[in-house]
Amino acid sequence: MATYTPGIAPIKAEYIIHNHREAAQRAAPIDDDAAESHTGPDPAAGPSNGAKRPASPSSPTPADGSVALEENGHLNGGEAPAKLKGGARKKAKKAEMAAAKAAGKSGGGGGQNKNRKFNTMRDEFAVCNAFAERRACPNGESCKWSHDIDAYLASKEGDVFLPSPPSLPSSSSNPALSYGSLHHLSDAERTAYLDEWYSTSAPFVTWSRQAPATMTTCPLYHSTSTRQLWSATAPATPFCPFGFRCRFLSSHVVAGEGEENGRALPWGTEEGDMARRLGDESNYARPTLFKELRLAKKNQNRKDAWPLTWAIQAALEREDREYQRTGVDGKGKLELDPPAAPAHTAAAEEEDLDALANGSTSSRLMDAATSQSSSSVDRARTRRSEKRRLNWHHHPLYLAPLTTVGNLPFRRLCTTYGADITCGEMGLASSYLDGVKSEWSLPRRWEGEKTFGVQLCGSKPELLVPTAEVMAREFGEGLDFVDINCGCPIDLVFKQGAGSALLDHPRKLGRIVRGMDVALGEVPVTVKLRTGITEKRTSHARILPRVQTEWGAAAVTMHGRSRKQRYSKRADWDYIKECAHELRESVRVWNEESRHADEEEMQPIPVIGNGDVYSQSEYYANLSSTGVDVEMLARGALIKPWLFTEIQERRDWDISSRERLDMVRQYCQYGLTHWGSDTQGVNTTRRFVCEAMSFWHRYIPLGLLEYGPGGQPSMNDRPPPYKGRDDLETLLASGNVEDWVRISEMFLGKAPEEWRFTPKHKSNSYAKSGEEGEGGEGEG
């Protein structure tokens, strides 16, 4: 039995690669710290104790002016390092920067590939979108795009083959919720499906040898439909919104005699009919919203666009003046100022008395009543009992908000594996208010997400409160909660005073929480924290006792690491336990105070723990030792999305390579449904398949591991170069970006020659052919 060394995955001897050439083709270990923007000393500077890492003899002179050291720490057997000055120092710095840039291009070392760019892929033949979708072109003959469908189809690339999803059990009440998943099949049905479509040896998919195009499947055609606007009970017709531009066209357009262009068009309604699209996603922003936000930014209609925000900011400013005068800060539900009443004078009072004596109402009182009723701001206090409560004390499974990879298709995938709570990617409040369309796509929700929220990041109430007001107005019923990010460690966010920077400003954080709580109406506000900025860990003392009793948050998440720590150490679940106790103790003290005797008894809000949950055994151990209500899954779910199933079924799942490949098929179908089935949608899906593979390839199959008694897999363990139990398992473990593209081509067709993908981690950037990794699509 192999000896387990913490940090090194104990691969069984028969799977370790000893051939140096073969081992060299494996990706370098992933460094999650280096792949993020640096928040502490540069890793190249060496250990945190200040000792400098020895440079190799071939290294350029460091930019600080000191000459490179030999391994013994001195130059030429004992001389102290010489300091460079003036022009020599500038030249040394330029040489160091050039060497670092060259190392990044060749894939050497770790760190993040910054400034990734993604080009938009479209058909070479520019056809009119409206005409291709069988809609009337608004520009008619003056349209600059072609209306020649036959010419377009002649130049268009052939259809992409995608296998049909597994049929669902007849007992399924809502087939759309499990579309494409193997999870609900019996063992025999699952095996039959895998045998039909996949092999463990090259080419790995059975349709690779020119499958008939008529067998392909369009995910959009099966998940979208139309219905006449005037008939809510009319049968829905399957529909593909991309028409002739769909890369899976043969699944819903077939040749037919006498039809337009010689083709039957079964995806839409007859020309002139009005129809609505019935998809499986919601939370679409109104088309006019972006213009309204732009006008508000120019201060042309800000008060009309955000009427509640103005009242909230006035109340916060009033409290701030009181704080400056007395040192007493605002607590509890934020009280909005009543609308200003007309001036009250002796003459006005005389008029009121005369009017009452005559059985009428004075003009002054009439004006006051009219002003009160016409106010666009609802100043009625929303009581705690009227807020939607987050009943998360039964340990639901929470998928963390994840930047870039935590998109709707990935959340949908995790939901099919058992995720109960999902949260959209972190969005910047400033970008929402600027009307950035890509930001407003983040709240999009799939119909199968049981409990869904969005996460906002901002530095002050002036940004977050109006964003919350607009979101509540636009999506109201489509949001179950809104989370405030107080944990993002990225330098760009931190320097703006947002993310984890708020941990050092609890008073400002309290103003943000209380202001958003009013702006969101019935939608609850949650807060995500870290232990602190440094290792001093101050969150439990400065924030936890106030987050519920004084600020009114509906749930709080504690990530068991500090900003500075990042991923260098394991999450501190003992501290998370301390935070849970601190919050519940603050609620107990609040309930026992005599001044609250007449108020409803406060119940502790859900406490959510986050950090290093990679197996069902770790999950249940944390649950029993800390007493948290919920555990949030982040990197563990990124590496193995089926972690939710393992926890639900209390088993370690040695998932097969064919099941993992089918998970890619499932993700592709969800991606095409979300991003589109045209050329652009196909290659956007391809990009995010590669993003997902940058995490999925890190999974080490359980059958390859050899832990001793009490040992268990850890996401921080890095394996030596190894091979899988079959060729497909070896391919899925590859850290080579070319292999990720190859896997995407199995389901999305061959990637265009000009398409490139640059991974986030530099260690994955190398190519077998030695080509320089070029950027395809920007990080977002």
MARBA-281583 format. One line per 4 residues: number of its first residue (from 1); for each residue x, y, z of C-alpha. Coordinates in Angstrom, 1 decimal, padded with zeros to 4 digits. Layout:
// residues N
NUM) X/Y/Z | ...
END
This chain:
// residues 780
1) 000.0/000.0/000.0 | 001.3/003.4/-001.0 | 002.3/005.8/001.8 | 000.1/008.9/001.8
5) 001.9/012.3/001.8 | -000.4/015.3/002.4 | -000.6/017.3/-000.8 | 000.2/014.3/-003.1
9) -002.6/012.1/-004.3 | -001.6/008.4/-003.6 | -002.0/006.9/-007.1 | -001.8/003.1/-007.3
13) 001.6/002.1/-008.7 | 000.2/000.4/-011.8 | -001.3/003.7/-013.0 | 001.7/006.0/-012.5
17) 003.5/007.1/-015.6 | 007.3/006.5/-015.4 | 008.1/007.3/-019.0 | 009.6/010.8/-018.9
21) 008.4/011.8/-022.4 | 004.9/010.7/-021.7 | 005.0/012.3/-018.3 | 006.2/015.6/-019.8
25) 003.0/015.8/-021.8 | 000.9/016.0/-018.6 | 000.0/019.4/-017.4 | 001.9/021.1/-014.6
29) 000.1/021.1/-011.2 | -002.7/023.7/-011.0 | -002.0/026.6/-008.6 | -005.4/028.2/-007.7
33) -003.7/031.1/-005.9 | -001.5/032.0/-008.8 | -004.4/031.7/-011.3 | -006.2/034.6/-009.5
37) -005.0/038.2/-009.4 | -002.3/038.5/-006.8 | -003.4/039.9/-003.5 | -000.2/039.4/-001.5
41) 003.5/039.2/-002.4 | 004.3/037.9/-005.8 | 004.8/034.1/-005.6 | 008.1/034.6/-007.5
45) 009.3/036.5/-004.5 | 009.5/033.4/-002.5 | 008.1/032.2/000.9 | 006.0/034.5/003.1
49) 008.8/034.9/005.6 | 010.7/037.2/003.2 | 013.4/034.8/002.1 | 014.2/035.1/-001.6
53) 013.8/032.1/-003.8 | 017.2/031.2/-005.4 | 017.2/031.9/-009.1 | 018.6/029.6/-011.7
57) 021.8/030.6/-013.4 | 020.0/031.3/-016.7 | 017.5/033.6/-015.0 | 017.8/037.3/-015.8
61) 018.9/039.8/-013.3 | 016.0/040.6/-010.9 | 014.3/044.0/-011.3 | 015.3/045.0/-007.7
65) 018.9/045.4/-009.0 | 020.4/042.5/-007.2 | 022.4/040.0/-009.2 | 021.0/036.5/-009.5
69) 022.1/034.1/-006.7 | 023.5/030.6/-006.9 | 021.8/027.9/-004.9 | 024.0/028.7/-001.8
73) 022.6/032.2/-001.8 | 025.8/034.0/-002.9 | 027.5/034.8/-006.2 | 030.8/033.2/-007.2
77) 031.1/031.2/-004.0 | 030.5/033.8/-001.4 | 030.3/037.4/-002.7 | 027.3/039.4/-001.6
81) 024.8/040.3/-004.3 | 025.6/043.6/-006.1 | 023.0/046.4/-006.4 | 022.4/047.9/-009.8
85) 021.7/051.6/-010.3 | 020.4/053.9/-012.9 | 020.3/052.6/-016.5 | 021.6/049.2/-015.6
89) 018.7/048.7/-013.2 | 016.2/049.8/-015.9 | 017.7/047.3/-018.4 | 017.6/044.6/-015.8
93) 013.9/045.3/-015.2 | 013.1/045.2/-018.9 | 015.0/041.9/-019.2 | 013.0/040.4/-016.3
97) 009.7/041.6/-017.8 | 010.6/040.1/-021.2 | 011.6/036.8/-019.6 | 008.3/036.7/-017.6
101) 006.3/037.4/-020.8 | 008.2/034.7/-022.7 | 007.6/032.2/-019.9 | 003.9/033.0/-019.9
105) 003.6/032.5/-023.7 | 005.4/029.1/-023.5 | 003.2/028.0/-020.7 | 006.0/027.8/-018.2
109) 005.2/028.3/-014.6 | 001.8/029.0/-013.0 | -000.2/032.1/-012.7 | -003.1/033.6/-014.7
113) -003.4/034.3/-018.4 | -004.6/037.8/-018.1 | -006.5/039.8/-020.8 | -007.9/036.8/-022.5
117) -009.9/037.8/-025.6 | -012.6/036.0/-027.4 | -013.5/036.6/-031.0 | -017.0/036.2/-032.2
121) -017.5/033.4/-034.6 | -020.2/033.9/-037.4 | -021.1/032.3/-040.7 | -018.9/033.4/-043.6
125) -022.1/034.0/-045.7 | -023.9/037.0/-044.1 | -027.6/036.2/-044.3 | -030.4/038.4/-042.9
129) -031.3/037.1/-039.5 | -034.9/037.9/-039.8 | -035.2/036.3/-043.2 | -033.4/033.2/-042.0
133) -035.8/032.9/-039.1 | -038.8/033.3/-041.5 | -039.7/036.7/-040.2 | -040.5/039.8/-042.3
137) -037.3/041.8/-042.7 | -037.9/045.4/-041.5 | -035.5/046.8/-044.1 | -037.0/045.0/-047.1
141) -035.0/045.2/-050.3 | -032.7/047.8/-048.7 | -031.4/045.2/-046.2 | -027.6/045.0/-046.4
145) -027.7/041.2/-045.6 | -028.5/038.6/-048.1 | -032.1/037.1/-048.5 | -030.9/034.3/-050.7
149) -031.5/031.2/-048.4 | -030.4/028.7/-051.1 | -027.0/030.5/-051.5 | -026.7/030.6/-047.7
153) -027.4/026.9/-047.3 | -025.0/026.0/-050.1 | -022.1/027.9/-048.3 | -023.1/026.9/-044.8
157) -021.1/024.3/-042.9 | -022.7/020.9/-042.5 | -024.9/020.1/-039.6 | -023.3/019.1/-036.3
161) -024.3/015.7/-034.9 | -025.6/015.6/-031.3 | -027.1/012.4/-030.0 | -030.7/012.4/-028.7
165) -031.0/012.7/-024.9 | -032.0/009.6/-023.0 | -035.8/009.1/-022.8 | -037.2/009.8/-019.4
169) -039.4/007.4/-017.3 | -043.1/007.7/-018.1 | -043.7/008.6/-014.4 | -041.7/011.9/-014.8
173) -044.1/014.7/-014.1 | -042.0/017.4/-015.8 | -039.7/016.0/-018.5 | -038.1/019.4/-019.2
177) -036.5/019.5/-015.7 | -034.4/016.4/-016.4 | -033.8/016.8/-020.1 | -030.6/015.1/-021.1
181) -029.7/013.6/-017.7 | -028.9/009.9/-017.0 | -029.5/010.3/-013.3 | -033.2/009.2/-013.4
185) -032.6/006.1/-015.5 | -032.3/002.6/-014.1 | -028.9/000.9/-014.2 | -030.0/-001.2/-017.2
189) -031.3/001.8/-019.1 | -028.2/003.8/-018.3 | -025.8/001.0/-019.5 | -027.8/000.6/-022.7
193) -027.6/004.3/-023.5 | -023.8/004.4/-022.8 | -023.3/001.3/-024.9 | -025.2/002.9/-027.8
197) -023.2/006.1/-028.0 | -019.8/005.8/-026.3 | -016.7/003.6/-026.2 | -013.7/003.7/-023.9
201) -011.3/003.6/-026.8 | -010.7/006.0/-029.7 | -012.7/007.6/-031.3 | -014.8/007.3/-028.0
205) -018.1/008.2/-029.7 | -019.9/005.9/-032.0 | -021.2/008.6/-034.4 | -017.8/009.9/-035.4
209) -017.9/007.9/-038.6 | -020.2/010.2/-040.6 | -023.5/009.7/-038.9 | -026.5/010.5/-041.0
213) -027.4/014.2/-040.5 | -031.1/013.4/-040.1 | -030.2/011.8/-036.8 | -029.0/014.9/-035.1
217) -030.9/016.7/-032.3 | -031.5/020.4/-031.8 | -031.8/021.1/-028.1 | -033.6/024.4/-028.7
221) -036.2/022.8/-030.9 | -037.1/020.4/-028.1 | -037.0/022.9/-025.2 | -038.7/025.9/-026.9
225) -042.2/026.3/-028.3 | -044.6/028.9/-029.6 | -048.2/029.6/-028.9 | -050.6/032.1/-030.4
229) -050.9/035.2/-028.2 | -054.7/035.1/-028.2 | -055.0/031.4/-027.3 | -053.5/030.5/-023.9
233) -054.9/026.9/-024.3 | -053.7/026.3/-027.9 | -051.2/023.5/-028.3 | -047.6/024.7/-028.3
237) -045.6/024.1/-031.4 | -041.9/023.1/-031.2 | -039.7/026.0/-032.2 | -036.1/026.9/-033.0
241) -035.6/030.6/-032.9 | -032.5/030.4/-035.2 | -034.3/029.1/-038.2 | -032.0/028.3/-041.1
245) -029.0/029.4/-039.1 | -029.3/026.5/-036.7 | -026.3/024.1/-036.9 | -028.7/021.2/-036.2
249) -031.1/022.2/-039.0 | -031.9/018.7/-040.3 | -033.6/017.8/-037.0 | -036.4/020.2/-037.6
253) -036.3/021.2/-041.3 | -036.8/018.4/-043.9 | -037.2/018.4/-047.7 | -040.7/018.6/-048.9
257) -042.5/019.0/-052.2 | -044.2/022.3/-052.9 | -042.9/023.9/-049.7 | -041.1/027.2/-049.6
261) -037.6/026.7/-051.0 | -038.4/023.0/-051.2 | -038.4/022.6/-047.5 | -041.0/022.1/-044.8
265) -040.7/024.6/-042.0 | -042.1/023.0/-038.9 | -040.5/025.3/-036.3 | -042.7/028.4/-036.4
269) -046.1/029.8/-037.1 | -047.5/030.9/-040.4 | -046.4/034.3/-041.6 | -048.4/037.1/-040.0
273) -049.4/035.0/-036.9 | -048.5/036.6/-033.6 | -046.8/034.1/-031.2 | -044.9/034.0/-027.9
277) -041.9/031.9/-027.3 | -042.2/029.5/-024.4 | -038.7/028.7/-023.2 | -037.4/027.2/-020.0
281) -035.6/030.4/-018.8 | -036.9/033.5/-017.0 | -035.6/036.8/-015.6 | -035.2/038.6/-018.9
285) -034.6/042.3/-018.6 | -037.1/044.6/-020.5 | -035.6/046.0/-023.7 | -036.3/049.5/-022.6
289) -034.5/049.1/-019.3 | -031.0/049.8/-020.7 | -032.1/053.2/-022.1 | -033.7/054.1/-018.8
293) -030.5/053.2/-017.0 | -028.4/055.3/-019.4 | -030.7/058.3/-018.9 | -030.5/057.8/-015.1
297) -026.7/057.7/-015.2 | -026.8/061.1/-017.0 | -029.0/062.3/-014.1 | -031.9/063.1/-016.4
301) -034.5/060.9/-014.7 | -032.6/059.4/-011.7 | -035.3/060.3/-009.3 | -038.0/058.8/-011.5
305) -035.9/055.6/-012.2 | -035.0/055.0/-008.6 | -037.7/056.7/-006.4 | -037.2/054.3/-003.5
309) -033.5/054.7/-003.6 | -033.9/058.5/-003.0 | -036.0/057.9/000.1 | -033.5/055.3/001.4
313) -030.5/057.5/000.8 | -032.3/060.4/002.6 | -032.9/058.1/005.6 | -029.3/056.9/005.7
317) -028.0/060.5/005.5 | -030.3/061.4/008.4 | -028.9/058.6/010.4 | -025.4/059.5/009.5
321) -025.9/063.1/010.8 | -027.3/061.6/014.0 | -024.2/059.3/014.3 | -021.9/062.3/013.8
325) -023.7/064.2/016.6 | -024.3/061.4/019.2 | -022.1/058.5/018.1 | -025.2/056.2/018.0
329) -025.5/054.3/014.8 | -028.8/053.2/013.1 | -030.2/049.7/013.9 | -033.1/047.6/012.8
333) -035.4/048.3/010.0 | -034.6/051.5/008.1 | -037.3/054.1/008.7 | -038.1/056.2/005.6
337) -038.9/059.9/006.0 | -042.6/060.7/005.4 | -043.4/062.9/002.4 | -043.2/066.6/003.2
341) -046.5/068.2/004.2 | -047.5/071.7/003.3 | -046.4/074.5/005.7 | -048.8/074.8/008.7
345) -049.6/078.4/009.7 | -052.2/080.1/011.9 | -054.1/081.2/008.8 | -054.1/077.6/007.5
349) -055.4/076.3/010.8 | -058.2/078.9/010.7 | -059.1/077.7/007.1 | -059.2/074.1/008.3
353) -061.5/074.9/011.2 | -063.9/076.8/009.0 | -064.0/074.0/006.5 | -064.8/071.4/009.2
357) -067.6/073.6/010.5 | -069.1/073.8/007.0 | -068.7/070.0/006.5 | -066.1/070.3/003.8
361) -062.3/069.8/003.5 | -059.9/072.7/003.1 | -057.7/073.0/000.0 | -054.6/072.5/002.1
365) -055.7/069.2/003.4 | -056.8/068.1/-000.1 | -053.4/069.0/-001.5 | -051.7/067.0/001.3
369) -053.9/064.0/000.7 | -053.3/064.2/-003.1 | -049.5/064.5/-002.5 | -049.5/061.5/-000.2
373) -051.5/059.3/-002.6 | -049.6/060.2/-005.7 | -046.2/059.5/-004.2 | -044.3/056.9/-006.2
377) -042.5/055.6/-003.2 | -044.2/053.1/-001.0 | -043.1/054.2/002.5 | -045.0/051.5/004.3
381) -042.7/049.6/006.6 | -042.2/046.0/005.5 | -042.3/043.9/008.7 | -039.9/041.1/009.3
385) -042.8/038.6/009.2 | -043.7/039.9/005.7 | -040.2/039.1/004.3 | -039.8/035.8/002.6
389) -038.0/033.6/005.1 | -035.2/031.4/004.0 | -036.1/028.0/005.5 | -032.7/026.5/005.0
393) -032.4/024.7/008.4 | -032.9/021.3/006.8 | -029.4/021.2/005.2 | -030.1/021.9/001.5
397) -027.2/021.7/-000.9 | -026.0/025.1/-002.0 | -024.0/025.7/-005.2 | -021.8/028.7/-004.7
401) -021.8/031.7/-007.0 | -018.8/031.0/-009.3 | -017.3/033.5/-011.7 | -017.1/032.5/-015.4
405) -017.8/028.8/-014.9 | -020.9/029.2/-012.7 | -023.1/030.1/-015.7 | -026.7/028.9/-016.2
409) -025.8/025.7/-018.1 | -023.5/024.7/-015.3 | -026.0/025.5/-012.6 | -028.6/023.5/-014.6
413) -026.1/020.5/-014.7 | -025.6/020.7/-010.9 | -029.3/020.9/-010.4 | -029.8/017.6/-012.2
417) -027.2/016.1/-009.8 | -029.1/017.4/-006.8 | -028.2/021.0/-006.0 | -031.1/022.7/-004.1
421) -029.9/026.3/-003.9 | -028.1/028.1/-006.8 | -026.8/031.6/-007.1 | -025.8/033.4/-010.3
425) -022.3/034.7/-011.0 | -021.1/037.7/-009.1 | -022.2/040.9/-010.8 | -020.8/044.4/-010.3
429) -023.5/046.9/-009.2 | -021.8/049.6/-011.3 | -022.1/047.5/-014.4 | -025.8/046.9/-013.7
433) -026.4/050.6/-013.4 | -024.4/051.3/-016.5 | -026.8/049.1/-018.4 | -024.2/046.5/-019.5
437) -026.3/043.8/-021.2 | -023.9/041.0/-020.4 | -024.3/041.9/-016.7 | -028.1/041.8/-016.9
441) -027.9/038.3/-018.4 | -026.5/037.0/-015.1 | -029.9/036.9/-013.2 | -031.2/034.5/-015.9
445) -032.9/031.5/-014.3 | -033.6/028.0/-015.5 | -037.1/026.7/-014.6 | -035.6/023.8/-012.6
449) -033.6/025.9/-010.2 | -035.6/025.4/-007.0 | -034.2/028.3/-005.0 | -032.2/030.9/-007.0
453) -030.5/034.2/-006.1 | -028.1/036.6/-007.5 | -024.9/038.0/-006.0 | -024.0/041.7/-006.1
457) -020.6/043.3/-005.5 | -020.2/047.0/-004.8 | -018.4/049.5/-002.5 | -021.2/051.7/-001.2
461) -025.0/052.1/-000.8 | -025.1/054.6/-003.6 | -024.3/051.7/-006.0 | -025.9/048.7/-004.4
465) -029.3/050.2/-003.2 | -030.4/051.4/-006.7 | -029.3/048.1/-008.2 | -031.4/046.2/-005.7
469) -034.4/048.4/-006.4 | -034.2/047.9/-010.1 | -033.7/044.1/-009.7 | -036.7/043.8/-007.4
473) -038.8/045.8/-009.9 | -037.6/043.8/-012.9 | -037.5/040.2/-011.5 | -039.3/040.3/-008.2
477) -040.9/036.8/-008.1 | -037.9/035.4/-010.1 | -035.5/036.0/-007.3 | -035.5/034.1/-004.0
481) -032.7/036.1/-002.5 | -030.0/038.6/-003.3 | -026.5/038.0/-001.9 | -023.9/040.7/-001.0
485) -020.4/039.7/-001.8 | -018.0/040.7/001.0 | -015.4/038.0/000.2 | -014.0/038.6/-003.3
489) -010.2/038.8/-002.8 | -009.3/040.1/-006.3 | -007.1/043.2/-006.3 | -009.2/045.1/-008.8
493) -012.3/044.7/-006.7 | -010.6/045.1/-003.3 | -008.9/048.4/-004.3 | -012.3/049.9/-005.2
497) -013.5/049.2/-001.6 | -015.8/046.3/-002.6 | -015.7/042.6/-001.9 | -013.5/041.6/001.0
501) -012.6/045.3/001.6 | -016.0/045.7/003.3 | -014.8/043.4/006.1 | -012.8/046.3/007.5
505) -015.8/048.7/007.3 | -018.6/047.1/009.2 | -020.6/050.4/009.6 | -020.7/050.9/005.8
509) -021.6/047.2/005.3 | -024.5/047.7/007.8 | -025.8/050.7/005.8 | -025.6/048.6/002.6
513) -027.5/045.7/004.1 | -030.2/047.8/005.7 | -030.7/049.9/002.6 | -030.9/046.9/000.2
517) -033.3/045.2/002.6 | -035.8/048.0/002.1 | -035.1/048.4/-001.6 | -035.8/044.7/-002.3
521) -039.2/044.6/-000.6 | -040.1/041.0/000.1 | -036.8/039.6/-001.4 | -034.4/038.6/001.4
525) -030.8/039.9/001.6 | -027.9/037.5/002.4 | -024.3/038.2/003.1 | -021.2/036.2/002.1
529) -018.1/036.8/004.3 | -014.5/035.7/004.8 | -012.8/035.3/008.1 | -011.1/038.6/007.6
533) -008.6/040.4/005.4 | -005.5/039.1/007.2 | -005.1/036.1/009.5 | -006.3/038.2/012.5
537) -009.9/036.9/011.7 | -012.1/039.7/012.8 | -015.4/038.8/011.2 | -016.9/037.0/014.2
541) -016.4/039.9/016.5 | -017.1/042.9/014.2 | -019.9/041.6/011.9 | -021.6/038.4/013.1
545) -023.2/039.8/016.3 | -024.8/042.6/014.2 | -025.6/041.0/010.8 | -029.0/039.8/011.9
549) -030.1/041.7/015.0 | -029.0/045.1/013.8 | -028.9/044.9/010.0 | -031.7/042.3/009.2
553) -029.8/039.9/006.9 | -031.8/036.7/006.1 | -028.7/034.4/006.0 | -025.0/034.6/006.3
557) -022.2/032.6/004.6 | -018.7/032.3/006.1 | -015.9/031.2/003.9 | -013.2/029.7/006.2
561) -010.3/031.6/004.8 | -009.0/035.2/004.9 | -008.4/037.3/001.9 | -004.7/037.1/002.2
565) -004.7/033.4/002.8 | -006.6/032.5/-000.5 | -006.1/028.8/-001.1 | -002.7/028.4/000.5
569) -004.3/026.6/003.5 | -007.3/024.5/004.2 | -010.5/026.3/005.3 | -010.9/026.7/009.0
573) -014.1/025.0/010.0 | -013.4/025.5/013.7 | -013.7/029.3/013.0 | -016.9/028.7/011.1
577) -018.2/026.9/014.1 | -017.2/029.9/016.3 | -019.0/032.3/013.9 | -022.2/030.2/014.0
581) -022.2/030.3/017.8 | -021.5/034.0/017.8 | -024.6/034.7/015.6 | -026.9/032.5/017.6
585) -025.7/034.0/020.8 | -026.5/037.5/019.6 | -030.0/036.4/018.8 | -030.4/034.9/022.2
589) -029.2/038.2/023.9 | -031.6/040.2/021.7 | -034.6/038.1/022.6 | -033.8/038.5/026.4
593) -033.5/042.3/026.3 | -036.6/043.9/028.0 | -037.0/046.5/025.3 | -037.8/043.8/022.8
597) -040.4/042.1/025.1 | -043.3/043.2/022.9 | -041.7/042.2/019.6 | -041.9/038.9/017.9
601) -039.2/036.5/019.0 | -036.3/036.5/016.6 | -035.2/033.1/015.2 | -031.6/032.6/014.2
605) -031.0/032.9/010.4 | -029.3/030.1/008.5 | -025.6/030.0/008.9 | -023.7/028.7/005.8
609) -020.2/027.2/005.9 | -017.9/027.2/002.8 | -014.5/025.8/002.0 | -012.8/022.5/000.9
613) -015.9/020.3/000.7 | -014.8/017.6/-001.8 | -016.5/014.4/-000.5 | -019.6/013.3/001.2
617) -017.6/012.2/004.2 | -016.1/015.7/004.6 | -019.6/017.2/004.2 | -021.2/015.2/007.0
621) -018.2/015.6/009.2 | -018.4/019.4/008.9 | -022.1/019.3/009.4 | -021.9/017.4/012.7
625) -018.9/019.2/014.1 | -019.9/022.8/013.4 | -023.7/022.9/013.6 | -024.0/025.0/010.4
629) -027.4/024.9/008.6 | -026.0/024.7/005.1 | -022.7/023.9/003.4 | -021.8/025.8/000.2
633) -020.0/023.8/-002.5 | -017.6/025.7/-004.8 | -014.4/024.2/-006.1 | -015.5/020.7/-005.1
637) -018.6/021.1/-007.4 | -016.5/022.6/-010.1 | -014.2/019.6/-010.2 | -016.9/016.9/-009.7
641) -020.5/018.2/-010.3 | -021.8/014.8/-009.2 | -020.7/015.7/-005.6 | -024.3/016.7/-004.9
645) -025.4/013.1/-005.7 | -022.7/011.6/-003.5 | -023.9/013.7/-000.6 | -027.6/013.0/-001.2
649) -027.0/009.2/-001.4 | -024.2/009.1/001.2 | -021.8/007.2/-001.1 | -018.5/007.8/-002.9
653) -019.2/007.5/-006.6 | -016.5/005.9/-008.7 | -018.0/007.4/-011.8 | -017.0/005.7/-015.1
657) -015.3/007.5/-017.9 | -018.3/007.1/-020.2 | -020.6/008.7/-017.7 | -018.2/011.6/-017.4
661) -018.1/012.0/-021.2 | -021.9/011.9/-021.3 | -021.8/014.8/-018.7 | -020.0/016.8/-021.4
665) -022.8/016.0/-023.8 | -025.4/017.1/-021.3 | -023.5/020.3/-020.6 | -023.3/021.0/-024.4
669) -027.1/020.5/-024.8 | -027.7/022.9/-021.9 | -025.2/025.4/-023.4 | -026.8/025.3/-026.8
673) -030.2/025.9/-025.3 | -028.8/028.9/-023.4 | -026.4/030.5/-025.9 | -028.0/029.4/-029.1
677) -027.7/026.7/-031.8 | -026.2/029.0/-034.5 | -022.5/029.2/-035.3 | -021.9/031.8/-032.6
681) -023.8/029.8/-030.0 | -022.0/026.6/-030.9 | -018.6/028.2/-030.4 | -019.6/030.1/-027.3
685) -020.7/026.7/-025.9 | -017.3/025.3/-027.0 | -015.5/028.0/-025.1 | -017.3/027.2/-021.8
689) -016.8/023.5/-022.3 | -013.1/024.2/-022.3 | -013.5/026.4/-019.2 | -015.3/023.6/-017.5
693) -012.7/021.1/-018.6 | -010.0/023.2/-016.9 | -011.6/022.0/-013.6 | -013.1/018.6/-014.6
697) -009.8/017.2/-015.7 | -008.5/017.6/-012.1 | -010.8/014.9/-010.9 | -008.8/011.8/-009.9
701) -011.0/008.6/-010.3 | -011.5/006.9/-006.9 | -010.5/003.5/-008.4 | -006.9/004.9/-009.0
705) -006.4/006.1/-005.4 | -004.9/004.1/-002.6 | -005.5/005.8/000.7 | -004.6/004.2/004.0
709) -007.0/003.8/006.9 | -009.0/007.0/007.5 | -007.7/008.6/004.3 | -010.0/010.3/001.9
713) -009.7/012.3/-001.3 | -008.8/016.0/-001.0 | -009.0/018.6/-003.7 | -005.7/020.0/-002.5
717) -003.9/016.7/-003.4 | -002.0/016.9/-006.7 | -001.3/013.6/-008.5 | 002.0/012.5/-010.1
721) 001.6/011.9/-013.9 | -000.8/009.0/-014.3 | -002.9/007.1/-016.8 | -006.5/006.0/-016.4
725) -008.1/002.6/-016.4 | -009.0/003.0/-020.1 | -008.0/005.4/-022.9 | -011.1/007.6/-022.3
729) -010.3/008.1/-018.6 | -006.7/009.1/-019.6 | -008.1/011.6/-022.1 | -010.4/013.1/-019.6
733) -007.5/013.6/-017.2 | -005.4/015.5/-019.7 | -004.5/019.1/-018.8 | -003.7/019.8/-022.4
737) -006.0/022.5/-023.9 | -005.9/020.7/-027.3 | -007.4/017.6/-025.7 | -010.2/019.8/-024.3
741) -011.0/021.2/-027.7 | -010.9/017.6/-029.1 | -013.5/016.6/-026.5 | -015.7/019.6/-027.5
745) -015.5/018.5/-031.1 | -017.2/015.2/-030.3 | -020.4/017.1/-029.6 | -020.0/020.5/-031.3
749) -018.3/019.6/-034.5 | -014.8/020.7/-035.6 | -013.6/024.0/-034.2 | -013.0/026.7/-036.8
753) -009.4/027.2/-037.8 | -009.3/030.7/-036.4 | -010.9/029.7/-033.1 | -008.5/029.6/-030.1
757) -008.9/029.0/-026.4 | -006.6/030.4/-023.8 | -007.1/028.8/-020.4 | -007.2/030.7/-017.1
761) -004.3/028.7/-015.7 | -001.0/029.2/-017.5 | 000.0/025.6/-016.7 | -002.6/024.4/-019.2
765) -001.5/026.7/-022.0 | 001.0/024.5/-023.7 | 000.2/022.6/-026.9 | 001.6/019.3/-028.1
769) 002.7/020.8/-031.4 | 004.6/023.5/-029.5 | 002.4/026.2/-030.9 | 002.0/029.3/-028.9
773) -001.4/029.4/-027.1 | -003.5/032.2/-028.5 | -006.4/033.9/-026.9 | -009.9/033.2/-028.2
777) -012.6/034.7/-026.0 | -012.3/037.1/-023.0 | -012.9/036.1/-019.5 | -016.2/037.2/-018.2
END
